[in-house]
Amino acid sequence: MKKGLSALILAAGKGTRFKSDKIKVLHPLMGKSMLQWVVDSIQKLGPDRIHIVVGYQKDLVQESLTGQNIDFVFQKKQLGTAHAVLAAHAALKKEADRDLLIMNGDLPLIRGETLKPLLRNHREKGNSLTFLTTDLDDPTGFGRVMLSEDKIFRIIEEKDATPAQRKEKEINVGIYLFRIKDLLKGLSQVSNKNKKGEYYLTDMIEILSRNGRKVGKYKTRNTEEIVGVNDRYELARAIDVLRLRKIKSLTERGVTVYDPGSTWIDHDVKVGRDTVIYPSVILEGESVIGSHCTLYPYVHMIDTRVGKRVKLLSSSMIEQSVIQDDARVGPFTHLRPNTIIRQGAKVGNFVEMKNTDFGRHSKAGHLSYLGDADIQEDVNIGAGTITCNYDGARKSRTKIESGAFIGSGTELVAPVKIGKRAYVGAGSTITKDVSPEALAVSRSRQQEKPDWAKRKRKK
């Protein structure tokens, strides 16, 4: 029978070095919180249960993981890692026949692919405890792995280490696999007799060894994943690793990214094959981009779906919108939330849309605002067209039926409807519906007063 697995994530501390009003583990990296990265990596092991030890801002932490199969354990005071595990004693006692993975919530770079061999080694060796180690050229800040003359492992925290011990390169990563029943028996023996006055979970390595339990280590070569995020600079370094990891995975699937160093693509973004991404593009949230698209410099997209063969020209901002196949958007276009650009449509320079459905093969070339509008296929929108959708109290819709032609400098005062294949003359202010096939012109008569300017100068 396969042995069960539980996980315990330690996430109770504030993270004072972040100098933030928000708890450290909720700071985002590539569209996900630090804590969510850890949860997602653990999920790849297929655990039966995940427990998270919470303390500072516990309500915010729990809210951030709503809808996920997670139990929360409250630690009132943060007195060390072993003390955090003790807070979960009651929950773990019910799972005493399982193995338990324990790790901190500030290790967002650890992948499930790194944790899997640790679990496999732990079970193949039949260990009561297996801890993850690695060799670092600069081990500053990490506990050093020591082996005593009687072949018992110990972890010496840096503050408690001698100068000779600090020269050791093998460090304790802070990820452990315990046999739960052995962990619970040994926790009561952990002491806080150290320079920080805390209860270290690392003491369990020596405790279990001296109690005759089998303790082993597993060394990983994936040193780039061993980044504990303790301050804003370390956050930036971790983000950079995740960013390049994401871009590499896309290139392996057939996406061209011309300048990885200047490109930002959130973890949950999907990009289709043979799409080309120019420098300085930002893709956020859960955006999806189809195949054979081209994204030119400074395109910024948030939670948007893009079809196939779409061209997004430079310096366009696109939020929570849908762009269908063969459309072209930009440059300098702003698509605000709930906008749909239908197949083959073209939206150009300095056009802003909001909550608008823009029809197949329709065109809005430049300098227009189209808000709260339903625009059907093959419509031409002249430069400087404005839908006047807000009267100060409510917003109303403008409807333009297929084949209509809207002349430049037109104001469409909603609610208003322009019929099929109707024409609106340039410079018109339209306040009433326009019939299909009609021409609507609304201008004051041009008047000229000879020598008016000359008389004004004399005054």
N, C-alpha and C positions, 0 to 999 in steps of 0.2 A: 504493500500500500504506500502511495506517495505521501511523503511527509508534508504537512501544511506549512505555510509561511505567513507571518505577520510582519508589519513594518512599523517603526516608531520614528517619527520625525521630530526633532527638537527645535521648537520655534517660539519660545516664550520670551526671549530677550528683546530689548528695545533696539540694540545696535547703536550705542551712544556715539561711536565714531562717525556715523553717518550725518550727525547734526541735523536731524530731520524730525518733523512733527509726526511722521508716519513710520511705523515699525519697519525695520530693515527688510524683512522677508517679503514685504508687499511691494517693494520697488520693482518697476517693470524692466524687463530685458527682452527686446525684440517682440513686444506685444504680449508677453506673459510675465506674471510676477515671478520673482526668484523662487518662491515656495512652490508655485505651480510647475516650474521646471523640474524640481526635485520629485514632486508627486508623479509627474508623467514618466520620469525615468524609472521610478520604482514600479509603476504599473506594468512595465514591460516584463517584469519578473512574474506577473500573475499572482500577486499576493491575495490571501483570503481576506485580509483586513489591513487597513492602514489607520494608525493612530497618530495624532499630532498633539504634542504638548504645547499648550498656549498659555500666555500670561498677559504681557503688555498688549493692549488693544485686541484682546481676544475676540470681541464681537466683530471687528473688521476682518480679522483673519478667517473666522468661521464664515462670514458673509462672502468672502472672496472665493470660497470653495463650495458654495451652495450647489446642491444637486449631485455632488460626488459622494461615493460610498466611503465616507471617512468618519471616524470617531474622534472626538476632541477630549483632551484631558487637561484640566486646569492646574497650573503650578503657581501658587500664590507668591512665593518668594523664589528668586533664582539664586540657588546656592551651589551651582555646579551641575555638570552633566549627569553624574550618578544620582543626584537629588532629583533631576528632571525625570529620570527613568523610574525612580521611586514613586513619583506622582501617578504613574500609570500602573502601579502594582496590582490594583484590584482588577483592572481590565486584563492585564497579562496573565494573571493567575488562572483565568478561565481558558487560556490558550496555552497552557503549560506544556502540551505535547508537541508544540510547533517550534520551528526555528524563528528567530526574530532578527530582522535587519534594522540597525539603528544608525541614523546619520543626521547631521545638522541640516537645517533648512536653508543654509546659505552656501550650498554647493551646486549652483545651477549648471555647471559645465559637465558634471558627471552624467555619463550616458548609461542607458540600460545595458548596452553592449559591454561596458566595463564591469557592471555589477554581476552579470550572468556568470562569468568564469569564477568570480569570488564565491558565489553560491554553490556552483558545481564542485569547487575545490573543498569547500566546507563539508559538503555531504559525502564526497568520495573519501575524505580523510576521517570522517566520523568524529569531527571536533566538537567540543563543547563551546569553543569560541575560535573564530577566525577573524583576524583584523587585516585591513587593507593597508599596504605600505607602498612607498615608491622612493626612488633616489632623486634628490634635488641638488643642483649645484649650489643653490643658495637656500638652505633649510631654515632661515631665520623665521621665527614665529611658530614653528611646528615642534611638537614633542618628538624626541629622538628615540629610536628603537634600540634597546640594549639587550644583550644576552649575558646573563651572569655565568659564573663558573659552574654552577650546578644546572646549567642549560634551561634556565627559566627566563622568559621574556619579561622585560619591564619597559614602560614608557616614561621617560624623564621629560617633564615639561620644561620649556626653555628657561623659565624663571627659576626653576629648581636645579638646573643643570650646571655642572662645573665647566670651566673653559675647555677642558679636554672632551667632555661629552658633547659640547656644542659643535665640535668639528665633525661629528658624525653626519653623514649625508642621508642615511635612510631615515625617513620620517613616517610617523603615524598619520594617515590621512584623516582619521576620525570617522571611519565607516566600519561597522562591526556586524558580525553574524553570531548570534548566541543561540544555544539551546535554552529555551526559556526557563525550564525548570532549574537548570544550573545557575542561570543568571539570578533568579529570585533568591536562591539559597545564599549566594555570595554577596548580594548587595548590602546586607547588614554589617558586613565586615569592612566596608569602605570607610576610611577616615578622612578628616579634613585637616590633618596635620601637615600643612604645606604653606608656602609663602602667601598664597592667596586665600587660605582658609576655606577652600571649597572642596566639595566631594567630587573627585575625578572618576569618571567611568573607566579611564585607562587603568586605574588600580585593579580592576577586575581581571586583567591579564595575569598579574602576579598572584592574585588571590586564588583564581581557579587552578593555576599551575600548582601552587603549594597544597591545594586540596585534592590533588591527584587527578584533576580533569585534563583532558587533552586540549592544548591550546596551540594554534598555528597561525602563521601569517601568510598572506598572499600578496606578492609584489606585482604591481602593474607598471607597464611601460608608458602608459598614457598620462604622462606628467602634465600635459597641457590642460587636463581636466581638473587638476588638483589646485583649484583657485578658490579659496574661501573669501567671500566678498564681505569685507569688514569696513570699507569706507568708499567714498564716491569714486576715487581713482581706480580702486579694484573693480568697482562696478563697471566703469568705462572699459577696462581691460577685458572683463568677462563678456561684455556686450560685443566687443570687437571679435572675439573668438567665435561667438555664436553667429554673428553676422557673416563672417567668412565661411563658416561651416554651412550656413544656409545657401550662400551663393555657390559654393562648390557642389552641393547636392543638386542644384538646378542645372549647372553646366553639365553634370554627368547625365542629365536627362535630356540634353539637347537644346538648352537655352544659352544664348550668347550674351555675356555680360562684359562690355568693353572695359570697364574700369571698376573692379571690385572695391577698390579703396574708397571710392566716393559714392557707392550705391548702397541704399538701405532697403532691405526686403524683410519684412516681419516673418516670423517662423511659420505662421499659418497661411501665408500667401501661396497660391498655386499659379504656376506659369507653364503654358503649353510649349510644345516642341517647336523649334525654329523661330521662336520669338527673339527679337534683338532688343537689348536694353542698353541705351547710351549712358554716359556718365551723369552723375548727380540726380538720378531718379530715386524717388522715395515711394515705396509700396507698403501700406500699413493695413493692419487689421486682418480681415478674412477675404481680401481681394482675390479674385480669380481672373486670370488672363488667358485667353485661348491661344491657339497655335498661329504661327506666321504673322504675329503682330510686330509693330515697331514702336518703341517708346523713346522719344527724343529727350535731350537733356532737360532737367528740371521739371519733369512731370511728377506731380505729387498726387497720389491716389489713396483713398481711405475706403475700405469696405465696399468695393465696387466690382461688378461683374462685367468683363469685357469678352466679346465674342472673338471670332477668327478674322485674320487679315485686317485688323484695325490699326490705323495710324494715329498715334497721340503725339501731337507736335509740341514743341518746346514751351516750357513755363505754363503748363496747364494744371489747374487744381480741380480734382474730381472727387466728390464726396458722396458715398452711399447712393450710387447711381448705377444704371445699366446701359452699356453701349453694345449694340448688336453688330453682327458680322459686317465687314467691309465699310464701316463708318470711318469718318475722319474728324478729329477734334483738335482744335488749336491752330496756331499758337496763342498763348495768353487767353485761354478760355477758362471760365469758372463754372463748373457744373455742381450746383448745390444739391442737397439730399432730395431723393425721390424723383430724379430726372431720368427719363428713358430716351436714348438716342436710337432710333430704329435703323434697320438695315440700310446701308448705303447712304445714310444722311451725312451732311457736311456742316460742321459748326466751326466758325473761324475766329479771326482776331478779335479779342476783347468782347466776346459774347458771354453773357451771364444767363444761366437758366436755373430755375428753382421749381421743383414740383411740377415739371412740365413733361409731356409726352410729345416728342418731336418725331414726325412721321418718316416713313421710308422715302429715301431719295430727296427729302426736303433740304433746303439750304438756308443757312443764316451766316452770311460771310463775315460780317464785321459790325462792331460797335452797337450791339443791341442788348436789351434786357427782356427776357421772356420768362415771366413768372406766373405760376398757376395757370398754365395754358395747355390746351389739347390741340395739337397741330397735326393734321393728317398728311398723307403722302403728297410728294411733288409740289410742295408749297415753297415759294421764294420769299424770303424775308429781307427787305432792303436795309441798308445801313441806317443806323440810328433809330430803329423801330423800338418802341417801348410798350409793354403791356402795363397799363396803370391798374394794378390788381388790388390796391389797398386804399380804402377811403377814410382811414383813420379809426374805423371801428371793426370792419370785417374785410376779409379777402374774398374776391370773386374771381371766376374763371373766364378766360378768353378762349373761344373755340374758332379755329380756322379750318375750313373743310378743304378737301383735296383740290390741288391745282390752282389755288388762289395765289395772287400776286400782291404783295404788300410793298408799296413804294417807300423810298427812303424818307426818314424823318417823320414817320407816322406814329401817332399815339393812339393806342386802342384802349378805350376806357371801359373796363370790365364792370358788370357782366355784358359781354358783347359777342356776337357770332358773325363770322364772315363766311358767306356761302361758297359753294363749289365754283371754281374757276372765276371767281369775282376778282375785280381789280380795285385797289385802293390807291388813289393818287398820292404822289409824294407830298410830304408836308401836311397831311391831313390829321385832324383830331376826330376820331370816330367814336361816337357815343351811342349810336343806334345800330341794330343789326343790318347787314348788307346782304341783299338777295343774291342767289346764284347767278353767275354770268353778268352781274351788274358792274358798273363803274361808280365808285363812291369817291367824291372829292369834297373836302370840308376845309375851306380856306377863306380868310377875309380878302376882299378885293384889294389888289395892289393899287396904291395911290402914289402920285409923284407931285411934289411941290417945287417948282423951279426956283433956283437961287436961294433955297431955304438955308443951306449951309453957309452961303456967303453972308447973309443977313445975321446969322448967329455969331459969326466971327467978329462982325463989326460991333456987336453988343459987348 
